[in-house]
Amino acid sequence: MSFMTCGPNEAMVVSGCFHRRPLLVPGGRVFYLPGLQTLQKLSLSTMTFQVETSNVYTKKGVQISVTGIAQLKIDGQKEDMLAKACQQFLGKREREIHNIALQTLSGHQRAIMGNLTVEEIYQDRESFNKHVFETASADLASMGMVVISYTIHEIHDSCGYLKALGESRTAEVRRDARMGEAQATMESGIKASSNSFWSDINYSNTAAIQRQKIVAEETKVKEIERHQQIQIQEQEILRKQKELDAKVKQPALAEKYKKEQLAQGAAMMIQNEAEAEATSIRFKGEAEAAAISAKAKAEAEQMRLKAEAWQQYQDAALVDMVLQALPQMVAEVATPLTQSTKGIKLVSCGGDNAHVGASKLTGEVLDIVERLPQVVNNMTGVDLSKAISKR
């Protein structure tokens, strides 16, 4: 068994054997069994944070930066709060706990800035502090933490809006002071010169002079106010221009770039398709040219072989060609005769031995075929009957 102590700014947590729930000891001493029980410590010291939120758009769209100072600690006085803190942070380093709390405070500060105007934050800091304190306290309580204090440390902007507000207020104070001084001077002059006629005249002159001074001061104040209003309007115009660029110009440029890229892609795709089609046509043309060339070479080779055969065999080749064509020739000769027999029943040329009918036509066809050797001999000089008998 071991004995352990801690200071008032720490809490000990004993867990393990003999404990259904962890034993929480905020500042004090405790016995525990090493190996069977685990003892861990959790710091209860106050933590100070510098909460910075930069370039946050307020309710009216003005960009400002706020720095706040906050103090937090883990609540060790309430057991339920300490138990929540143990669940959230036990085993974590102090830097990790510090970062979690800082991020929570920064988020709440930024959210509240977005719901207020610059004037509300700048002129009513107490109300802003209260808003952040209450909102953050409710959220951090679920982590076992309590917010001790929160206050605004610094407010500034990069566009000169706060400076313009300060100069406008300074001009108003100066105007009121000058008007009060002139009014008092006028009243004292009136009282001092009220005993005589000349005093009345002096009073009138003094009053007129004082009125002129008042009018001059009012004119100066109005001029200063007008100048401040112009500066504020210029800042507002600049803000609206930036907002317009962010909401209209940039999306338009992005859309233009997108369309240009799509057009380039479409043009490239069309070009690639045209090149592919041209390549396909070229390959097809080359293949067709090769086929035509091969066919022409084959036909030329065939003609060459025929020429050689004709040269070698001469009459025999001619006879062979005639014999091959003879059946077609006979058929061509017989075709007109067969067509002429339609509607004719008998044909005769007279005489006792004359043939009639189909036999007459057959004899005529054979007569024509018998005359073919003489025709071939007359056309080619080849005696077909001799050639056939040699074969």
Order of alpha helices (4+ residues) and beta strands (2+ residues): beta-beta-beta-beta-beta-alpha-alpha-alpha-alpha-beta-alpha-alpha-alpha-alpha-alpha-alpha-alpha
